[in-house]
């Protein structure tokens, strides 16, 4: 079968590998749709701090179930979460499921960009396989994982406490945050990006836009506040791994505001802070990594109900054989969302 792997630095390659068979407790899935995520691109560049498996925004059809798998049958359309916590440790008891030491240790094999992949028994036994509603297409289902990540991030900053927000990054995750905020009732949201193509797309989705740059803090602050009708944003979402964007967000957010560090920074990223300044302004910086089944289940319900229509973010579609092109186009930011379909 065909599967996508990291090749030379900065490249991905399609390889022929043996079709896997499910062992006890495992299930074999035929991939139908898998989204290209920014963390996939970071892995290819060698910058990621997460496991080097490609493809996790994936849905498919159950082909075969291993021994002692109950409640799942061949032919079912499913979402399969690539990670799963233990639900027993102290972190899990506190609801910090994605911080569980077991969470990143279990992954689909060989990855979502494959004709077939195996979901490990650990994930299956911990509820990481969710049925797709009959009304939901495979492409819509590929947004369950990224939507779950955004739901989790916004819950961590108590999003309902705020009325105005600014988002750094008009890529897929930034725009999912935008659409979620709109669903939550926000009417004063500005999105910033260096790409005119992406800013134009954000504008069509109803966002106010601004253009962050390196001209200095005061100019960036004026641009951001102007886009929000003169108001300082109460919430800033950094949906990019740029350390400069994080620092800018901390400078621009209103006193007592919150900054959500959502985009994964490259390994060894650094920022230099005047701690006394941020102490006096009372800013909170909250990071959020990945998602748990608490949020993926919410994501299924939101997508099924039409509360957010994320399929409108898909601008490019590719076959598995064309996956290297999908990665190139996504890496050059010549699209919003690239989807690989079987």
N, C-alpha and C positions, 0 to 999 in steps of 0.2 A: 504494500500500500504506500501512498505518498504522504509525507509529513514534512513540516517546515522546521528547520534548525538554524541556529546561529552558525555562520561560516567564518570567513575571514573577518577581521575587525570591521564593523560597519556594514556587514553584508548578511543576507539570509539566503538559504539554499533549500530547494526541494530535494529530498532524498527518498529512495525506495527502501522501506524497512518492512520487517515481518509484521503481519497483522497480529495484534495481541489477542489473547484469549483470557476471559475473566476467571480468576481463581475464586476460592471460597469467599463469599461475602462481597465480591466485586460485580460490576456490571460493565458491559461493553456497549459503547454508544457510537452511532454513525453521525458524524458532524453534519449539521445542516447550515448553520450560520455562526460566524465568529467575528467579532469586531476587533479592529486594530486599535490597541490602547497606547497611550503615551508611555506607559511603563514598558510595553513591548519594545518600543523604539529605544528607550534608555538601555534596555538589556542588550540590544544589538550594538549599541555604541560602547558598551562596557561600563556604563555609568550607574547602573541600577544597584539598589541595596536589597532587592528582592530576588527570589530564586530564578535561575535563568531559563525556565520553561516558557515557551512562547504560546500565547493564546489562552485567555481565561474568560473572555466575554462570550461564552459559547453555549449553544443549545443544540439538541439533536434528537435522535430517535433511538430508543433502546433496541439493540439487536440480540443480545444474549445476557442472561443473568447467571451468576455463579451460584454454587450450592449455598443454602441457608440465607438467601436473600428473599425477604418477604415484602409484599405490598408493591412490588415493581414487576411489570411484565414486559415481554418483548412487544414492540410495536408502539409503546407509549412515547409521547412527545414530552421531553423534559429539559429543564434547566439544571445544569450540574455545577455547583460551586466548587472551585478548585482547592479551597482550603476549608478546614473545619477545626474548631477548638475542642477541648476535652469536656467542657461544661462542668468540671469538678474542682478545678484549682481555685485558689483565692482570687486570682484575676477574673476568672469566669464568674465566680460568685458575686463580684462587684460589677459585672456587666461589661468588663473589658475583654470581650471575647477575642478580638483581633490581637491582643497583647499576649494571649496564652502561648506558652512555649511550644505547644503542639501545633498551633495554627499553621505556620509555614512549612511544617515537616511533611505534610501529606499533600500530594498534587496529582492531577490527572496525568496520564501517561500515554503517549509521549508529549501531549500538549493539544490545545484546542485547534490548531491549524493542521489537522490530520484527518485523513479519511475516516479513521476510527480511533477511539481512545478509550482507555479503561479508567473508571472511577474507583479509587481504592476503597477497600472495605471500611476503613476508618471514616471516610466521608459519608459513605452510604449509611452506615449505622448511626450517624449523628445528624441525619436529616438534611444533608446537603444536596439532595436530589428532589427537585420540586416539579410537579406536573405542570405543563403549559395548558392554560385554558384553551378550549376548542376555538375560541374566537381570536386567539393571539397567533400571529404569524411567527415563523422562526426569526425573521429579522427583528420584529418587535421584541421577541424574547431575548435577543442578544443584548438588549439594554438593561436586563434585570440586574446584572452585577454592577455596572457603573451607576445606575440609578440608586441601588442600595448603598453604594459608597457615599453618594451625595446626601441621601437621607440621614445616614449615620453622622456625617460631618456636621450638618445643620442642627441635628439634635444635640450635639455636643456644645454648641454655642447658644443654645436656647433661642432659636431663631425668632420665635414668636414675641420676644421681648423688644424687637426692633422694627423700625419702619422704613429706614433707608439703608441701601447697601451699595457697595462697589465691588466689582469682580475683576481681578487681574487674570487675563487669559480668555480669549474667545474661541478656544478649541472646544472639542466635544464636552469635556467635563465642565468648563466654565459655562457653556450654554445650557447644560443640564441643570446646573445650579440656578441659572437665570430662570428657566422654565419652572423649576420648583418654587423659587421665591414668588414668581407670578401666581402660582397655584396657591401659595400661602397668603396671598393678598397684598404683596408688595407692589407699589406703583412707582416708587422712586428708586430705580436700580440703574447704575451705570456700569458699562463694561469697557475695559481698556485692553488694547492689544497693539502690537507693532505691525500687524498684518492688515492692510486695508481690505483685503478680501474677507477676512474673518470679521472685521468690524462692520462691514456692509451686511453680512449675514446676521450679526447680532442686532443691528438696527432693524432689519426686516422682522425680527422676532419681537420687537417692541422695546428694546433696550435703548437707553441713552448711551452715548459713547464718548470716550475720551482717549487721548493718545499719550500714554506715558512715554517719557524719554529720559535722556541723561542731561537735560538742561538745568537741573537743580530742583531741590525740594520745593521751593516756593512756587516755581512755575508749574510743577506737577500738581501741587495742591490747588492752585487756582483753577487749573483745567478740570480736576476732579470735582471740586466744589461747584464750578460753573455748570457742569453737566447735571448736577443734582439741585439745580435752581438755587445755588448759593449755600446749601446745607453741607455740613461735614457729615460723611457717612458714619452711621452708628456701627455698621458691620462691614468688614473688609474680608473678602474671600480670595485667597491666593491660589488660583487653580493652575499654577505653573510652578516648575521647580526653580525658578529664578530667585536667587537670594536678594537681588536688587529689588525685585517686586515686593518681597516680604518687607524689606526695610522701608520702601516707599509706602506700603500699606500702613505700617506702624506710625509713620510720620503724618499720614493723611487722616486716619480714623479719628473720630471725635473723642474728647476726654471721656473715660469710662467705657469706651467702645471695645469691641472684640475683633480680633483678627484670627481667621481660620486658615491655618497652614494646611492646605489640602494637596497641592501638587508635590510629588516626591522630589526633594532636592537631590542633585547628584552627590555621590559619595564625597565626603570631606568639605562640603559647602560651609562657608563661614560668613558671618555678618559682624560688624563692629557697632556696638550700641553705646550711647550715653545713658547709662542705667538710671542716673538721677532724674533725667528728663522723663523717662517712661514710668518711673516710680511716681512722680508727681502728677502725671496725666492719668494714672490708674488704668492703663490698657492691659487687656488680657490677651495672650496669644495661646491658641488652642490648636494642636495638631490632630489630624484624624487619618488613620490608616485603614484601608480596605473596608470590608463589611461582613456582617454575620447573617445567619438565617433569620434573625429578628427583622432585619431591614430588607433582605431579599424577598421575604414573604410580603412585606408592605409594598415593595416594588411591583410584584406580580399583581396585587390588587389595584394599584394606581394605574398601571398600564392597561389592565383589563377593563377598568371603568372609563378609560379615556381621560382621566384627570390630567395627565401629561401625555402629549403625542410626540414621542421622541423620534419616531421613524422619519419625521421631516428633517432631521439632522443628517440623514444619509445622503451623501452627494456622489459617492463612488462605490460601485459594486465590482467584485472580482471573483474569478474562480480560484480554486485552490492552486492550480497550476500558475495562476497569475499573482499569487501572494507576494513574491518578491517585488513586483511592480506596485502592489498595494502599499508595501512598506516604504518604497521610495517616494510615492506620491504623498503619503501621510507625513513622512519625514520632512518633505519640502514644503509642508503646510499649503499644498495646492488643493486641499479638500477640507471638509469639516469632519465627516465620519466616513471611513472606509470600512466596508463589510466584505468578508470573504464567505461565499456561499458554495455549497457542494453541488 
